[in-house]
């Protein structure tokens, strides 16, 4: 019996010492990563209005929208400056100019997106008062924007590209209307 105890003790000691001295090798894996820039370019604008000034407003509005989709605050600001010029040429309510000015002056894309909601509502009013001579555009909606309060935008395309979330939720939204 004593021999069995010695054998068991010797085996346990060898296992314990053997496990303790076992070196665990860590394999180092190098993974190269590259952050590709998200780039939404938009589509050609197929809608035309009887009033050339409305064509310019819509073109500049779409440029602001596309910059927001790309989450590019500097480009959004520059494009909003062009939109302000288009607003000045056609004559708009002060609320539209103020919202566009807020976009121009902000370097925070979330603040720009909040002002874009106001710009969208004002541009929609202008376009509704215009006459389309050819093509169409779309009114789109994201129910999750602004803490689930939702937000609308106008688009040259029937493909959803969300200006309120950019590449985070690029395709979140729905088409609410096709305007012809």
C-alpha positions in Angstrom: 0.0 0.0 0.0 2.9 2.3 0.9 4.4 1.6 -2.5 1.1 2.6 -4.2 1.2 5.9 -2.3 4.7 6.6 -3.4 3.9 5.8 -7.0 0.8 8.0 -7.0 2.7 10.8 -5.3 5.5 10.5 -7.8 3.1 10.6 -10.8 1.2 13.6 -9.4 4.5 15.4 -8.7 5.7 14.8 -12.3 2.4 15.9 -13.7 2.3 19.0 -11.6 5.9 20.0 -12.2 5.5 19.1 -15.9 2.4 21.3 -16.3 4.0 24.1 -14.4 7.1 24.2 -16.5 5.2 23.9 -19.8 5.8 27.0 -21.8 2.8 28.3 -23.6 3.8 29.8 -26.8 1.7 32.8 -28.0 1.4 33.1 -31.7 1.5 36.7 -32.9 -0.5 37.4 -35.9 -0.1 40.6 -37.7 -3.1 41.8 -39.6 -2.8 44.8 -41.9 -5.8 47.0 -41.9 -6.6 49.9 -44.0 -9.6 52.2 -43.5 -11.2 52.7 -46.8 -13.0 56.0 -47.2 -16.7 55.7 -47.6 -17.7 57.5 -50.7 -21.3 58.0 -51.9 -21.3 59.9 -55.1 -25.0 60.0 -55.8 -26.6 59.7 -59.2 -27.3 62.0 -62.1 -30.2 64.3 -61.4 -32.9 63.3 -63.8 -35.6 65.8 -62.8 -35.9 69.2 -64.4 -38.1 72.1 -63.3 -39.6 74.8 -65.5 -37.8 77.4 -63.3 -34.1 77.1 -63.8 -33.5 78.5 -60.3 -35.3 75.5 -58.9 -33.0 73.2 -60.9 -30.0 74.9 -59.2 -31.6 74.7 -55.7 -32.2 71.0 -56.1 -28.7 70.4 -57.5 -27.1 72.2 -54.6 -29.5 70.5 -52.1 -28.5 67.1 -53.4 -24.8 68.0 -53.1 -25.3 68.9 -49.4 -27.3 65.6 -48.9 -24.5 63.6 -50.5 -21.8 65.2 -48.4 -23.8 64.3 -45.3 -24.1 60.7 -46.5 -20.3 60.7 -46.6 -20.2 62.2 -43.1 -17.9 65.0 -44.4 -18.5 68.1 -42.4 -16.1 70.3 -44.4 -17.7 69.4 -47.8 -21.2 69.7 -46.3 -20.3 73.2 -45.2 -18.9 74.2 -48.6 -21.9 72.7 -50.5 -24.3 74.5 -48.1 -22.6 77.7 -49.0 -23.5 77.1 -52.6 -27.0 76.2 -51.6 -27.3 79.6 -49.8 -26.3 81.3 -53.0 -29.0 79.4 -54.9 -31.5 80.4 -52.1 -30.5 84.0 -52.4 -31.0 83.9 -56.2 -34.5 82.5 -55.9 -35.7 84.2 -52.7 -36.5 82.0 -49.7 -37.9 82.3 -46.2 -35.5 83.4 -43.5 -35.8 80.0 -41.8 -34.3 78.3 -44.9 -31.4 80.8 -45.0 -30.8 80.4 -41.3 -30.7 76.6 -41.4 -28.3 76.7 -44.4 -26.2 79.2 -42.6 -26.0 76.9 -39.5 -24.7 74.1 -41.8 -22.1 76.4 -43.3 -20.9 77.6 -39.9 -20.8 74.2 -38.2 -17.9 71.8 -38.3 -20.0 69.2 -36.5 -21.8 66.8 -38.9 -24.5 65.9 -36.3 -25.4 69.6 -36.0 -25.3 69.9 -39.8 -27.7 67.0 -40.0 -30.1 68.6 -37.6 -30.2 71.8 -39.7 -30.6 69.7 -42.8 -34.0 68.6 -41.6 -35.2 72.3 -41.7 -33.5 72.8 -45.1 -35.3 69.8 -46.5 -38.7 71.0 -45.4 -38.1 74.4 -47.0 -36.7 73.0 -50.2 -39.7 70.6 -50.4 -42.1 73.6 -50.2 -40.2 75.3 -53.0 -40.2 72.3 -55.2 -43.9 71.6 -54.6 -44.6 75.1 -55.9 -42.6 74.5 -59.1 -43.5 72.7 -62.2 -41.6 69.6 -63.2 -40.9 69.4 -67.0 -39.3 66.0 -66.9 -38.1 63.2 -64.6 -38.8 62.7 -61.0 -37.4 62.8 -57.5 -38.1 61.0 -54.2 -39.1 61.9 -50.7 -37.4 59.5 -48.4 -37.7 58.8 -44.6 -35.7 57.3 -41.9 -37.7 56.4 -38.8 -34.6 55.9 -36.6 -33.1 59.4 -37.2 -32.9 61.8 -34.3 -33.5 59.3 -31.5 -36.4 57.6 -33.4 -38.2 60.9 -34.1 -37.5 60.3 -37.8 -36.3 62.5 -40.6 -37.1 63.2 -44.2 -34.9 64.0 -47.1 -35.3 64.5 -50.9 -33.3 62.3 -53.3 -32.5 62.2 -57.0 -32.6 58.4 -56.7 -35.0 55.6 -55.6 -32.1 53.9 -53.8 -31.9 54.7 -50.1 -28.8 56.5 -49.0 -29.3 57.9 -45.6 -27.8 61.4 -44.9 -28.7 61.2 -41.1 -26.5 58.1 -40.5 -24.1 58.0 -43.4 -22.1 54.8 -43.7 -23.3 53.6 -40.2 -26.8 52.9 -41.5 -26.4 53.7 -45.2 -29.5 51.9 -46.5 -31.8 52.7 -43.5 -35.0 54.3 -44.7 -37.9 54.1 -47.1 -39.4 55.9 -50.0 -42.5 57.9 -48.9 -43.3 59.5 -52.3 -42.2 59.6 -55.9 -42.7 63.2 -57.2 -43.2 63.5 -61.0 
